[in-house]
């Protein structure tokens, strides 16, 4: 069977845990098999912004159940399948972008097989909660730091200077929470951000962010993922109907249905050093999905 010529159809953005699919391609990948299907409910790690880990899950074929050890984005121009480490940017014309499900090498899955894919519900819910909390905390942080800008800066969807979008270095979604790191470098200062005294006021900053988050959680703000199509690379946007405003952040991950579902969102801050550049680290946790649960 030829390599696929269009992107994988993904159903995880609408919350699906299961999908029935046809195997389009199978290839060795290290000590695993990379199984590409026409559609999937399994959320993969994005190679460009690998903030959310892949879903845990299983692939069922021929009466057997195989653990999905990982799920990553793959790409092909029709000649070769590149798994995980892609040679081109996602969306490059002439390339198909696919979800590769990594299973044990002896799985015995073949091209043309009809299979069922199922994501583990508990892991999905906890990662989704962590990702939703991450976005809400980022918006609350932007609001809390708004008075530190002396120049006009790009704004988030709520009208605050977008500290999160401008300063973010890394983001890691975890079970029930996240860790985000922001570089307080010279370019940020030149853009008008004043970091003076920030390190000495981290507890106050956390209290300010927590207060905003408590208001939003109490309102049980509804969350949804908008998408322009059903393929892997089609644009998707996280939307949260906050009191008096609709927040929007481009996002390819999975999410809770509301902020109230998280029980509560709390943040803590620490200052780190990256080769002489100060880094603000924000850890976000949810009450209903404690870390690691």
Helices and strands as residue ranges (DSSP letters): E 9-10, G 12-14, E 18-29, E 32-37, E 39-40, E 57-61, E 64-68, E 70-76, E 81-83, E 96-104, E 114-119, H 121-144, G 146-148, H 163-167, E 168-174, E 177-183, H 186-190, G 199-201, H 202-218, E 222-227, E 236-242, E 245-250, G 260-262, E 265-274, E 277-286
